[in-house]
Each structure stands twice: as structure tokens, then as C-alpha cells.
Amino acid sequence: MLETKSGYKSGFISIIGRPNVGKSTFLNRVIGQKIAIMSDKPQTTRNKVQGVLTTNDSQMIFIDTPGIHKPKHKLGDFMLKVAKNTLREVDIIMFMVNAEQKLGKGDEFILDMLAGNATPVFLVINKIDQIHPDELIGIIESYKERYEFAEIVPISALQGNNVENLLATLSKYLPEGPQYYPADQVTDHPERFIISELIREKVLHLTREEIPHSIAVIIDKIRRDEENEGKIHVAATIIVERDSQKGIVIGKRGALLKEVGIRARKDIEMLLGSKVYLELWVKVQKDWRNKSTHLRDFGFRDDEY
């Protein structure tokens, strides 16, 4: 049984919002290392990613959810279900919005979803470094008219502006509780998951619009190779839906796949603290996003949420 120290606070905080508002950027800044992938393409996060921030007097477990959007396939249904279900299991909800975007239908959909929820909701207005300070008052007023937020905190996750103040305010709302995770643990996801996400991130950065949501990454092997200077051998398969997409991911004479490997290897070496030999393959699984068996095989398990 977990022991609770007197005065120690802990709890779970869900980060929700439309795609591309900066949820993963915020999580990576708070945790201090990359555990959630970042991309300017929407719907980057697919599974909920838990990041753990431990201080002397509190432990915050952040859940970075998929961007809430209208589903277009079974994978989209899964992502929306993940985001919705986290609302029932947390102590605080952080509703993050982009200061550059006006309150739109996507935000209205989320606010309707939050209606009647007894959990404290923080409105976190991100990307304030991209607007004039005078614009902030109008943004705050437009949201206050729609919902009674426990707190409204403007930040820049990229620059770090006001992030410490947000963390201090979140801490005030947390209940007294145990330290759920060891102080040096920053995520509950296994290394295999993070490595697959780091590879997927590089494909997102380097490919065109038709590719991003059609890919999954499967880790086939992680093994230390004592015969090769003790390097860790990582073998991974990038899954796409069509033959044409396979050609794009591989690139002319394998150039794009090679670049994916170079970029991903650097991040994986930082994660594992060791030299890495990364081997990448590309495989076609037609229309995998609409097939339940493939979704389960690739780690999107409905029964976990």
C-alpha cells in the first residue's frame, strides 16, 4: 500500500484540447525531456501519454491526450474515446487552447463535453508569445462567457513563459496523496513505446500531407549487441496503408528513410544513454486504421480505456 506523507500532494491532470494547440510541447517542457512527439501536423498524439513531475512536496501525473476532433475512421474513434475517458479519472482538467485561434466549433465541442463535470477545469491559453498582450483580454472574455473555469492561465509552452506559475496553481488544487511513482521516473510508458513514437515523429516531419495519419511504427527488436561495441540494436517496421506511401517513406534511393533513421537514432541514443544501431523497414498493411485487428496489433487497445 502506498504511504502518504503529511502535506504531500499528488494527482492526475488531463491535458485536453483541439489538435495542434501545444499539449505535447507543454508536457515535454514540464518533464524536462522528450516523452511526447511534437509535430505541426494535427492528431500527432494517438495514445494517452503519462508524464510524471515529482518535487519535494508534490507529484503531478500529466496525461497528454489525443487532440479532440471529429473521427473519420476507427483509429479516430479510438483517439476520441481515449481523450473522453481520461476526464473521468483525473483530479484536474487542463483545457488548452491556441491564443492565435479564435474560439471555434472544436472548442465548443470540448466545452459541451465538459458541461456538468465536477472536476476543476483550468483554461490554459498557450502560444501567448505569438500575439500582442492587448489581445489576451478579448480571448479570456470569450471563453469566460461559455464556461466557469476554476483558473485561467496564459502561457507559452515553447518559451516557458508563466509555466512555473501554472504548475504552482495546479499544485494548490491537488489533493493530499501518495507518491505514485519513483522520483526519477518521468513516464509510465515502456521504452519500446517511446522509441516507436520518436521514429514516427521523424516520419511526420519529413513527409507530405498524405502520409502522417497513415503510419504506425512497430518495434521488432531491442537488444544489446556485445559483438558490436555494446551498441543497442533496434529494429523497427514503419507501417503504411498504400504502396505509393511506401515509396514516399523510403524516398529516392532510400534517402528519406535514411534521414528518418539518422534523426531518430540521435533521440533514441539520448533516451537510452547508449550508442544505437537502428534498422528500419517499411511494410504495407492496406487500410489498417479501419481494421480492429490491426489497431490491436499496433497497440491501440480499446479494452484498456
Secondary structure, DSSP 8 states (H G I E B T S, - for coil): -----TT-EEEEEEEE-STTSSHHHHHHHHHTS--S---SSSS---S-EEEEEE-SSEEEEEEE-------SSHHHHHHHHHHHHHTTS-SEEEEEEETTS---HHHHHHHHHHTT--S-EEEEEE-GGGS-TTHHHHHHHHHHTT---SEEEE-BTTTTBTHHHHHHHHHHHS-B----S-TT--BSS-HHHHHHHHHHHHHHHHS-TTSGGG-EEEEEEEEEETTTTTEEEEEEEEEESSHHHHHHHH-GGGHHHHHHHHHHHHHHHHHHTS-EEEEEEEEE-TTGGG-HHHHHHTT--GGG-
